[in-house]
Amino acid sequence: MVSSAQVELWPADVVAKQAAAIQAPNGILYAAWGEVRITEPDLEQLVSAVPATMATALFHRAYYFVPLAISDNDQTLIAPAYTVDLGDRAICHRDATYGSMQAVFLSSCLVEDRFGLAFEFFINVAHNFVDATGVPESFSALVWAQAEAQVRGETSQDAWETRRRAQDSRNSPKGIDERSRTAYFDSAFSDALAVYMLSLAVDFDYHDLREREYPLLAAPALAERLRHVAALFPPNPGYEFQVLYRRKG
């Protein structure tokens, strides 16, 4: 087993220069560096699942799949291999800016399988996309109508908390807390985009996304959100979107 004493940490900017990013067919820039836990064909298939209609807003970003990204004060360090000690110091992702390019370093060895890495990648892509474009009014209207109808649950802790704060403020003298409601729209849209892209790349059970701190959004409500997203950003050739409420067999 490799020990942490044998692993030299690399500055992230050096890794970004050494691991020249390539462009997937959809336009997403990405690279793999070090002993990552995914094969090259699987990684290309994963990255290429991002709809091309979304990728145009991410032209100034590059996604680097590395074993471990470590925050060291204001510096980002990259481990070329996994060790337990370094894994305890690592974070799921780390952002950095080099000139006009924004780099996202994803710790591929902090997740157990392809599903975990895919979701980590897609949630980063989704947040980056929302930061660049905002939330369509049609989606905001949909999720707020669901919330007002008391549809159970949400798709992440952030969405659940911001929805609760926005709705709790309705009866206050100042009215609805618009900052919380806007944050809710951002979170809900990011979550829906990530789950949608995940469904294009990986066959998974919705309940695999469950976390303990909040109730998971009712499946029909999620399906309505995902169909809305699919209409906005159709799948690329070779990818298919479908919602199955019950597995066969």
CORJO-V487415 format. One record per residue. N is the residue number from 0. D_LAST is the distance of its C-alpha to the last C-alpha in whole Angstrom. Layout:
{{N D_LAST} {N D_LAST}}
This chain:
{{0 41} {1 43} {2 45} {3 46} {4 49} {5 48} {6 46} {7 49} {8 48} {9 48} {10 49} {11 47} {12 49} {13 50} {14 46} {15 46} {16 49} {17 48} {18 44} {19 45} {20 42} {21 40} {22 39} {23 36} {24 35} {25 35} {26 38} {27 37} {28 39} {29 38} {30 38} {31 37} {32 40} {33 40} {34 37} {35 34} {36 31} {37 29} {38 30} {39 32} {40 29} {41 27} {42 29} {43 31} {44 27} {45 27} {46 30} {47 30} {48 27} {49 30} {50 31} {51 34} {52 35} {53 35} {54 37} {55 40} {56 41} {57 40} {58 42} {59 45} {60 42} {61 41} {62 38} {63 38} {64 36} {65 38} {66 37} {67 39} {68 41} {69 43} {70 46} {71 49} {72 51} {73 52} {74 50} {75 47} {76 47} {77 44} {78 43} {79 42} {80 40} {81 38} {82 40} {83 39} {84 43} {85 42} {86 39} {87 40} {88 42} {89 40} {90 39} {91 35} {92 37} {93 41} {94 43} {95 46} {96 48} {97 50} {98 53} {99 51} {100 47} {101 45} {102 43} {103 40} {104 39} {105 36} {106 35} {107 32} {108 33} {109 33} {110 29} {111 26} {112 24} {113 24} {114 22} {115 25} {116 27} {117 26} {118 26} {119 29} {120 31} {121 29} {122 31} {123 34} {124 34} {125 33} {126 36} {127 38} {128 37} {129 38} {130 41} {131 42} {132 41} {133 41} {134 38} {135 38} {136 40} {137 37} {138 34} {139 37} {140 37} {141 34} {142 33} {143 36} {144 35} {145 32} {146 34} {147 37} {148 34} {149 33} {150 30} {151 28} {152 28} {153 29} {154 27} {155 30} {156 33} {157 35} {158 34} {159 33} {160 37} {161 39} {162 37} {163 38} {164 42} {165 42} {166 41} {167 43} {168 46} {169 46} {170 49} {171 51} {172 55} {173 54} {174 50} {175 47} {176 47} {177 46} {178 46} {179 43} {180 42} {181 42} {182 40} {183 37} {184 37} {185 37} {186 35} {187 32} {188 33} {189 32} {190 29} {191 28} {192 29} {193 27} {194 24} {195 24} {196 25} {197 23} {198 20} {199 22} {200 22} {201 19} {202 15} {203 15} {204 14} {205 17} {206 18} {207 19} {208 22} {209 23} {210 27} {211 28} {212 31} {213 30} {214 27} {215 25} {216 25} {217 23} {218 20} {219 22} {220 25} {221 24} {222 22} {223 25} {224 27} {225 25} {226 25} {227 29} {228 29} {229 27} {230 30} {231 32} {232 31} {233 29} {234 27} {235 29} {236 28} {237 25} {238 23} {239 21} {240 21} {241 18} {242 16} {243 13} {244 13} {245 9} {246 7} {247 4} {248 0}}
